[in-house]
Amino acid sequence: MNLAAPGLQQPNPQLDAQGNLRHFLTLDGLDRALLTDILDRTEGFLSVARQPVKKVPLCRGKVIANLFFENSTRTRTTFELAAKRLSADVLNLNISTSATAKGETLLDTLRNLEAMHVDMFVVRHADSGAAHFIASHAAPHVSVINAGDGCHAHPTQGMLDMFTIRQHKGDIAGLKVAIVGDILHSRVARSQISALNTLGAAEVRVIAPRTLIPTCAAEALGVEVFHDLREGVTDCDVIIMLRLQRERMTGGFLPSEHEYFLLFGLTEKRLTTAKPDAIVMHPGPINRGVEIDSEVADGPRSVILEQVSNGLAVRMAIMSTCIGTQYLAGQGAERDRPHD
Amino acid sequence: MADAATWKDAAEIDALLATMAQELAALCQARGIERPLMVGIHTGGVWVAEHLHRLLALEDPLGFLDISFYRDDFTRIGLHPQVHPSELPVAVDDRAVILVDDVLQSGRTIRAALNVLFDYGRPSQVLLAILAERDGRELPINPDVVGLHAELEPGSHIKLSGPDPLHLERRGAAPGNADQP
């Protein structure tokens, strides 16, 4: 398995010449200041949901196309709602019934969308590196956001998880965080690990059966590896459960889901070694009785539904940051001008 | 480099605020407003509003507006790095609102603030209180109560520093730092 970020050359293709975020493809290579800026901006967007009119005019007149080559209801809905709350026009392309299924190449589809004056592509694809590929071929005025590519990255999920942790713990720095489950197939875990390391977590642990963890995980990802759940969550501040990616499993990775739950499913009893104020997270959709017991998923330590709410605000922050960057080139002096 | 010079110090600003509070009280009385809701615009407007709110001894807590998401120049300058969540502690529907800002020049901030306000509800009326206004209006917006008026040369601008102590600075034009559009 290639754990490196595909297409991540120097200089970082996600940033413009001034270091502003133009695309959002992976958390690898983005520094702490930039990630913190996004988290800070997200705080502001949370308040939009509390307004009677849950909409701001930031991206009025912009067109955002959701290109979902892989099924996803929750992520696509969140991106769509985030774009609509920014007042953008949203195109949802059902790729399975679109021109690509009739033989048109992906690049021809992109060119046609660009001719319709699309300003941003939100891309989900089963192949790692797909969003990088599209970004490298997109017109200069178009931004690309990765909504999950293969086993590689899911950077907006990673950021919403960081935001949720920061909400509950104040700061990422110094925390012990355990990520439990299917590390091997998880693009979410890769993005979480990258962000946690960048933001200064004291220790990032991964807990999984030997078959669901890359053999080189400790060195490549910068994590501590555990194969025992109770031992792995001991003294942790945050426990992130992952979904078993059954659709990506091509071989016999597990004897059975029942056995997986017996060894790696999170129950109240297994939580006793974690810190008393530890929070439990899950990117969803959750498999009750497989990764997590309902008592924990619905219990007082669970912040799973908060993650969903925060996902909207984080995506608004990222989308508006990228759209804003499109017009910044050569206008650096204007940023400092008063607006009164 | 832009040159900055203290224009009005804390004592002078206190005097301006006291006069503004008197004028606001008189205006409210003339309009039959018994319980106005005061809202400050981040950041300088909130500092000014905190003083006026205390001087007028208003019952309802102070509201805060951030106009970053409503700026008409977002697509030219990007998103402001620091966005403070807007907070209106009580419903604005059918309430008389005193909107407060530090400096009024082009009028674009006030236009944006009115848009934010109306996304929270429909006030019965809005009064505008400004610490310092200057020439350069680009929209038909004028304050109901104003601390002082200034004519500045093109390229210069006024900045309120604070929150404690408050002082106003006049800043000269910097090369490449054109006046507000």
Chai-1 contact restraints between the chains, C-beta under 6 A:
chainA,res_idxA,chainB,res_idxB,connection_type,confidence,min_distance_angstrom,max_distance_angstrom,comment,restraint_id
A,R41,B,V83,contact,1.0,0.0,6.0,A-B,restraint_1
A,G44,B,V83,contact,1.0,0.0,6.0,A-B,restraint_2
A,G44,B,P85,contact,1.0,0.0,6.0,A-B,restraint_3
A,S47,B,P85,contact,1.0,0.0,6.0,A-B,restraint_4
A,S47,B,S86,contact,1.0,0.0,6.0,A-B,restraint_5
A,Q51,B,D119,contact,1.0,0.0,6.0,A-B,restraint_6
A,Q51,B,Y120,contact,1.0,0.0,6.0,A-B,restraint_7
A,P52,B,Y120,contact,1.0,0.0,6.0,A-B,restraint_8
A,V53,B,D119,contact,1.0,0.0,6.0,A-B,restraint_9
A,V56,B,F69,contact,1.0,0.0,6.0,A-B,restraint_10
A,L58,B,F69,contact,1.0,0.0,6.0,A-B,restraint_11
A,L58,B,F74,contact,1.0,0.0,6.0,A-B,restraint_12
A,S320,B,L79,contact,1.0,0.0,6.0,A-B,restraint_13
A,T321,B,L79,contact,1.0,0.0,6.0,A-B,restraint_14
A,G324,B,G78,contact,1.0,0.0,6.0,A-B,restraint_15
A,G324,B,L79,contact,1.0,0.0,6.0,A-B,restraint_16
A,Y327,B,T75,contact,1.0,0.0,6.0,A-B,restraint_17
A,Y327,B,R76,contact,1.0,0.0,6.0,A-B,restraint_18
A,L328,B,G78,contact,1.0,0.0,6.0,A-B,restraint_19
A,A333,B,G176,contact,1.0,0.0,6.0,A-B,restraint_20
A,E334,B,I77,contact,1.0,0.0,6.0,A-B,restraint_21
A,R335,B,I77,contact,1.0,0.0,6.0,A-B,restraint_22
A,P338,B,H157,contact,1.0,0.0,6.0,A-B,restraint_23
A,P338,B,Q180,contact,1.0,0.0,6.0,A-B,restraint_24
A,H339,B,T109,contact,1.0,0.0,6.0,A-B,restraint_25
A,D340,B,V103,contact,1.0,0.0,6.0,A-B,restraint_26
A,D340,B,Q105,contact,1.0,0.0,6.0,A-B,restraint_27
A,D340,B,T109,contact,1.0,0.0,6.0,A-B,restraint_28
